Amino acid sequence: MDREARLRTALVAMVGQYLTDRDALDSQSMSAGQLALATLAEEGLVEFDGARFGYWTEAGRRHWETW
């Protein structure tokens, strides 16, 4: 696995573990959480409202479930 893939996997794991609230991903209005969700949105793994909440895309859900 290349460096970029490892970083993406680590970010997916951290978001999945610490920002999951039922079906939503909740940044809890923390800038680090917002940046994490925005970064995963750029990768097509999360749909993010730009403020607080996001949701896994199908690709993101697959990545989260198989990391």
C-alpha positions as CSV (number, residue, x, y, z in Angstrom):
1,M,0.0,0.0,0.0
2,D,1.4,3.4,-1.0
3,R,1.8,6.3,1.4
4,E,-1.4,8.1,0.2
5,A,-3.5,5.0,0.5
6,R,-2.2,4.4,4.1
7,L,-3.1,8.0,5.0
8,R,-6.6,7.7,3.5
9,T,-7.1,4.4,5.3
10,A,-6.0,6.0,8.6
11,L,-8.3,8.9,8.2
12,V,-11.3,6.7,7.3
13,A,-10.6,4.6,10.4
14,M,-10.3,7.7,12.7
15,V,-13.5,9.2,11.3
16,G,-15.3,5.9,11.5
17,Q,-14.2,5.4,15.1
18,Y,-14.5,8.8,16.6
19,L,-17.0,10.8,14.5
20,T,-19.8,8.2,13.8
21,D,-23.1,9.0,15.3
22,R,-25.6,6.4,14.2
23,D,-25.9,6.9,10.4
24,A,-24.2,10.3,10.4
25,L,-20.7,11.4,10.7
26,D,-20.6,14.3,13.2
27,S,-17.6,16.6,13.2
28,Q,-18.9,18.0,16.5
29,S,-18.1,21.4,15.1
30,M,-14.3,20.8,15.7
31,S,-12.1,22.1,13.0
32,A,-10.1,18.9,12.8
33,G,-13.3,16.9,12.3
34,Q,-14.5,19.3,9.7
35,L,-11.1,19.1,7.9
36,A,-11.2,15.3,8.0
37,L,-14.8,15.2,6.6
38,A,-13.9,17.7,3.9
39,T,-10.8,15.8,2.9
40,L,-12.7,12.5,2.6
41,A,-15.4,14.4,0.6
42,E,-12.7,15.4,-1.9
43,E,-11.8,11.8,-2.2
44,G,-15.5,10.9,-2.9
45,L,-15.8,8.9,0.3
46,V,-18.1,11.2,2.3
47,E,-20.9,13.6,1.5
48,F,-20.3,16.6,3.7
49,D,-22.5,19.6,4.4
50,G,-19.4,21.8,4.9
51,A,-20.3,22.6,8.5
52,R,-21.0,19.7,10.8
53,F,-22.5,16.5,9.4
54,G,-21.4,14.0,6.7
55,Y,-22.5,10.6,5.4
56,W,-20.5,7.8,3.9
57,T,-20.9,7.4,0.2
58,E,-21.1,3.8,-1.1
59,A,-17.3,3.9,-1.8
60,G,-16.6,5.3,1.6
61,R,-18.8,2.7,3.3
62,R,-16.9,-0.1,1.5
63,H,-13.6,1.5,2.5
64,W,-14.7,1.8,6.1
65,E,-16.0,-1.8,6.3
66,T,-12.8,-3.3,4.7
67,W,-10.0,-1.3,6.3
